[in-house]
Amino acid sequence: MKIYVMAGIIAIAVAGCGASDNGSTTTSQPVQIDTDPTVTLVPVDSIGIENGDSNYVMGGVEGVAFGPDGNIAVLDCARSTVRLYSPEGEYLRSIGQRGNGPGELQNVTFMAISDSGHIHLSGTGSEVLGAHSYDYHTGEWLGSCRTFIPPSCLEGARGNSYLRKDINFEIDGDDIVLPVTISMYEAGIDEPFVTYYEEIVPFDMTDEVGMLELDWYGYDIAVGSDGMVFIAPRSTEVALIIVCDSAGNEIRTQELLYEPVRRTEEEIEMERNILRAKAIASNESPVGLEPDPFKPMIRGLETDGEGNLWVLQGGPSTPTFTVLSPEGEFLFTATVAGEPPDGSTWRFYIDENGFLAYAEDPFCGYQKIYMLQMLEE
């Protein structure tokens, strides 16, 4: 089956990335996509058990990543710690611990690991609400910076830098608005050195789900090995990807013409459970939160070791990716082997070390970290 990605400049009612050096952006030609999978991701091992050794019982996974040495880092929100495992799944050590003292954590919900080996966390730590940095190799706490709302959607980048989304709070006449930015930061520095995206979102206290999703999701972002930044505003109506170079100049905007997909009753219940868990993690009331009946068009962006962009489609229940080259050309469609019953809640981490995944709402009742391999058909 064939569909098309219209790779062109899409008019957006909000400010996007900065203009390119010559004041214009590059328009690409439509790219034909074959939606029949030609690559399969196969789970080959996992970390996590229901009962037993506490080093392998996951309290509440909110992020996974490969460290600079190829080991696997797992952010356990419930235990306020980052656990490190070997590529074979052997527990090695932990970074951070629950507490109120210097370098201790109370509630962290996002993680990124930069190339140099800095771990960046978002939430409450050392009695500071904001961002916190640790040395991956030694576990040493490097410091914290305070923010109005803890940043989200963290992604590791070159050196000790990391990409993150920030939400601020402003009064505009009689209205309250939420300025949203996606910017690059360095450890220990409060101000960004590049901003790629800016938007003003009206604050609607009656839209509890929308505000919660803006905090936790809102945008899917990824950083390529060459410093390119990919941003996908999360939407149930359109699948847009904004591409910027490392200096913040917009290169192109692409639209992936996915069809809207309704959630099944089972998927609505899974999403309801996820919303409630995230509300509790944000110290909000979980009562009355109801998910959108339609799935987001895009629910994840990742880049591999070759700089290719892996776009996790929101519609299929089995995790399915559209994979594009750094230039925006279609390469292939990839899917996970089998049909995991919790596949619509799987989240991924991809880089040159391989593929990691976990389910936010696991069908088996407890979380596992899956290690996957890619097989070409």
C-alpha positions in Angstrom: 0.0 0.0 0.0 1.3 3.4 -0.9 0.9 6.8 0.7 2.8 10.1 0.4 4.7 12.4 2.6 4.3 16.0 1.5 7.7 17.4 2.3 7.1 21.2 2.0 6.6 24.3 3.9 3.4 24.2 6.0 1.9 27.4 7.2 1.7 27.3 11.0 -0.1 29.9 13.0 2.7 29.9 15.7 6.3 30.8 15.5 8.6 28.0 14.4 12.3 27.6 14.1 14.4 30.6 13.1 14.8 31.6 9.5 17.7 30.2 7.4 20.7 32.3 6.6 19.2 33.6 3.3 15.8 34.3 4.9 14.1 31.4 3.2 13.6 27.7 3.8 14.2 24.7 1.6 11.2 23.0 0.0 11.5 19.3 -0.7 9.6 17.2 -3.2 6.9 14.7 -2.2 8.3 11.4 -1.1 6.5 8.2 -1.8 6.1 5.8 1.2 5.5 2.1 1.2 3.5 1.3 4.4 4.1 -2.4 4.1 6.8 -3.1 6.7 10.2 -4.2 5.3 12.1 -4.1 8.6 11.1 -5.9 11.8 12.2 -5.1 15.4 12.5 -8.3 17.4 12.7 -8.3 21.2 15.7 -10.5 22.1 16.0 -9.9 25.9 14.4 -7.9 28.7 15.1 -6.5 32.1 12.5 -6.6 34.8 10.7 -9.1 37.0 7.4 -9.1 38.9 8.8 -10.2 42.3 12.2 -11.0 43.7 15.5 -9.1 43.5 14.6 -5.4 44.1 17.3 -4.4 41.6 15.2 -5.9 38.8 11.7 -4.9 40.0 10.7 -1.7 38.3 8.7 0.8 40.4 7.7 3.1 37.6 9.8 3.5 34.5 9.7 7.0 32.9 12.7 6.9 30.7 15.4 4.6 29.2 18.7 5.4 27.4 22.0 4.0 26.5 25.0 5.5 28.4 28.2 6.6 26.6 29.7 3.2 27.4 26.7 1.3 26.0 25.2 0.3 29.3 21.5 0.8 29.8 20.1 3.5 32.1 16.6 3.3 33.5 14.8 6.2 35.2 12.6 4.7 37.9 10.3 7.5 39.0 8.8 5.6 41.9 12.2 5.0 43.5 13.7 8.4 42.4 16.8 6.8 41.0 18.6 6.0 37.7 19.6 2.3 37.5 22.4 1.1 35.3 22.5 -2.3 33.6 24.9 -4.0 31.3 23.9 -4.6 27.7 23.1 -8.2 28.8 20.8 -6.9 31.5 23.0 -7.3 34.6 22.4 -4.7 37.3 25.5 -2.6 37.9 24.7 0.4 40.1 22.3 3.3 40.8 22.7 7.0 40.6 20.7 9.2 43.0 18.4 8.2 45.8 15.2 9.4 47.4 15.6 12.1 50.0 15.7 15.8 50.6 19.5 16.3 51.0 21.9 17.7 48.4 22.0 15.5 45.3 19.0 13.5 46.5 15.7 13.2 44.5 12.1 13.4 45.5 10.2 13.2 42.2 11.8 13.0 38.7 10.0 12.2 35.5 12.3 12.9 32.5 15.9 11.8 31.7 18.5 12.6 29.1 22.1 11.5 28.8 24.5 13.7 26.8 27.4 12.4 24.8 30.0 13.5 27.4 28.3 11.5 30.1 26.1 14.0 31.9 22.7 12.7 33.1 20.0 15.3 33.1 16.8 14.8 35.1 13.7 16.9 35.5 11.5 17.2 38.6 12.2 17.8 42.2 15.7 17.1 43.7 17.8 18.7 46.4 14.6 20.5 47.3 14.8 22.4 44.0 12.0 22.2 41.4 13.7 22.2 38.0 16.6 20.4 36.2 19.3 18.3 37.9 22.6 17.0 36.5 24.8 14.1 37.5 28.0 12.6 36.3 27.2 9.3 34.6 30.6 7.8 35.3 30.9 8.7 39.0 27.3 9.3 40.0 28.4 12.7 41.4 25.6 15.4 41.7 26.7 18.3 39.5 24.0 20.8 40.5 20.4 21.8 40.0 18.7 24.8 38.4 15.3 26.1 39.4 12.5 26.5 36.9 8.9 27.7 37.1 7.6 24.3 35.8 10.0 21.4 35.5 11.2 21.0 31.9 10.0 17.9 29.9 10.8 15.9 26.8 14.5 15.9 27.5 16.9 14.6 24.8 20.7 14.2 25.2 22.9 16.0 22.7 26.6 16.6 21.9 29.1 17.5 24.7 27.2 18.0 27.9 24.2 19.7 26.3 20.6 18.5 26.1 17.4 19.5 24.5 14.3 20.2 26.5 10.8 21.8 26.4 10.0 24.5 28.9 6.6 26.0 29.8 6.3 29.4 31.5 3.4 31.3 32.9 2.5 34.9 31.9 -0.4 37.3 32.3 -1.6 38.8 29.0 -4.2 41.4 29.8 -7.1 39.5 31.3 -5.8 36.2 30.0 -3.2 33.7 31.3 -0.9 32.2 28.6 1.7 29.6 28.6 4.8 30.4 26.5 6.4 27.1 25.3 9.9 26.9 24.1 12.1 24.0 22.8 15.8 24.9 23.4 19.3 23.5 23.9 20.9 23.8 27.4 24.2 22.9 29.0 24.6 21.4 32.4 24.6 24.0 35.2 23.6 27.0 32.9 20.1 28.5 33.4 19.7 30.1 30.0 19.5 28.3 26.7 22.2 28.8 24.0 19.8 27.9 21.1 16.1 28.1 20.9 14.4 26.1 18.1 10.7 26.6 18.6 8.4 29.0 20.4 4.6 29.0 20.8 2.1 30.7 23.0 -0.6 28.4 24.4 -3.7 29.7 26.1 -4.1 28.5 29.7 -7.4 26.6 30.0 -8.0 25.4 33.6 -11.1 23.5 32.4 -9.1 21.4 30.0 -7.3 19.2 32.6 -6.3 16.5 30.1 -5.0 19.1 27.6 -2.9 20.8 30.2 -1.5 17.6 31.5 -0.6 16.3 28.0 1.0 19.7 27.2 3.2 19.2 30.3 4.1 15.6 29.7 4.0 15.5 25.9 2.8 18.4 23.7 5.7 17.8 21.3 7.9 14.9 20.3 11.5 15.9 19.8 14.8 14.3 18.7 18.4 15.3 18.1 20.5 13.9 15.3 24.2 13.1 15.6 25.0 16.1 13.4 23.1 18.4 15.7 19.9 18.5 13.6 16.7 18.9 15.7 13.4 17.4 14.8 10.1 18.7 16.4 6.7 17.2 16.0 3.8 19.1 17.7 1.6 16.3 19.0 -1.8 16.4 17.3 -4.7 14.0 16.5 -5.4 15.9 13.2 -2.0 16.5 11.5 1.4 14.9 11.5 4.0 17.7 11.1 7.7 17.5 11.6 9.8 20.6 11.8 13.5 20.2 11.0 16.1 22.7 12.2 19.9 22.8 11.9 22.1 23.0 14.9 22.1 26.8 14.9 18.3 26.9 15.1 17.6 27.7 11.4 14.5 26.0 10.0 15.5 23.6 7.1 12.1 22.2 6.2 8.7 21.2 7.5 7.2 17.9 6.5 3.7 16.6 6.7 3.1 12.8 7.0 -0.3 12.0 5.6 -1.5 9.5 8.2 -5.2 8.7 8.6 -7.0 9.5 11.9 -7.4 6.4 14.1 -9.9 6.0 16.9 -8.8 4.3 20.1 -10.5 1.0 21.0 -12.2 0.7 24.3 -9.2 -1.3 25.6 -6.8 1.5 24.4 -9.0 4.2 26.0 -8.7 2.3 29.3 -4.9 2.0 28.9 -4.6 5.7 28.1 -6.8 6.6 31.1 -4.5 4.6 33.4 -1.5 6.4 31.9 -3.1 9.8 32.4 -4.0 9.1 36.0 -0.5 7.8 36.8 1.1 10.9 35.3 -1.3 13.2 37.2 -0.3 11.5 40.4 3.4 11.9 39.4 2.7 15.6 38.8 0.9 15.9 42.2 -2.4 16.5 40.4 -5.7 14.9 41.0 -6.3 11.8 38.8 -10.1 12.1 39.1 -12.1 12.6 35.9 -9.3 12.5 33.4 -10.6 11.1 30.1 -8.4 10.6 27.0 -9.1 11.9 23.5 -11.0 9.3 21.5 -8.5 9.7 18.7 -4.9 8.7 18.8 -2.1 11.2 18.2 -0.7 11.1 14.6 2.8 10.9 15.9 3.8 9.7 19.4 7.6 9.5 19.2 10.7 10.6 17.4 14.1 8.9 17.6 17.3 9.1 15.6 19.7 6.2 14.9 23.4 6.1 14.6 23.3 7.1 10.9 21.2 10.2 11.6 18.0 8.6 10.2 14.7 9.8 11.8 12.4 7.1 13.2 8.8 8.4 13.4 6.6 6.3 15.7 3.1 6.3 14.2 0.3 6.9 16.6 -2.4 4.9 14.8 -1.3 1.2 14.7 -1.6 -0.8 17.9 1.5 -2.7 16.9 4.4 -0.2 17.2 5.2 0.9 13.6 7.8 3.4 12.4 8.2 5.5 9.3 11.9 5.9 8.8 13.3 8.9 6.9 16.9 9.9 6.0 18.4 13.0 7.4 17.4 14.7 4.2 13.8 13.8 4.7 13.6 10.9 2.1 11.6 7.8 2.9 13.8 4.8 3.6 11.5 2.0 5.0 8.7 1.1 7.3 9.5 -0.9 10.5 7.3 -2.7 12.9 7.7 -4.8 16.1 7.4 -8.5 15.7 4.1 -9.9 16.8 1.2 -7.9 18.2 2.0 -6.9 21.8 -1.4 -6.3 23.6 0.2 -3.2 25.2 1.9 -2.0 22.0 0.0 1.3 21.8 1.7 2.3 25.1 5.3 1.3 24.1 7.9 4.0 24.3 11.3 3.7 22.6 14.9 4.9 22.8 17.1 4.5 19.7 20.7 5.4 19.0 23.9 3.8 17.6 23.9 1.2 20.4 20.5 -0.3 19.4 16.9 -0.2 20.4 15.2 -0.1 23.8 11.5 -0.1 24.6 9.1 -0.3 27.5 5.3 -0.2 27.9 3.8 2.6 30.0 0.8 0.4 30.8 2.2 -3.2 30.7 -0.3 -6.0 29.9 1.6 -8.4 32.1 1.1 -6.1 35.2 4.8 -5.1 35.6 7.3 -3.2 33.6 10.1 -4.6 31.6 12.8 -3.0 29.5 13.0 -4.7 26.1 16.2 -4.9 24.1 15.4 -5.3 20.4 17.3 -6.1 17.2 16.5 -5.0 13.6 15.9 -7.7 11.0 15.4 -6.8 7.3 12.8 -8.8 5.5 
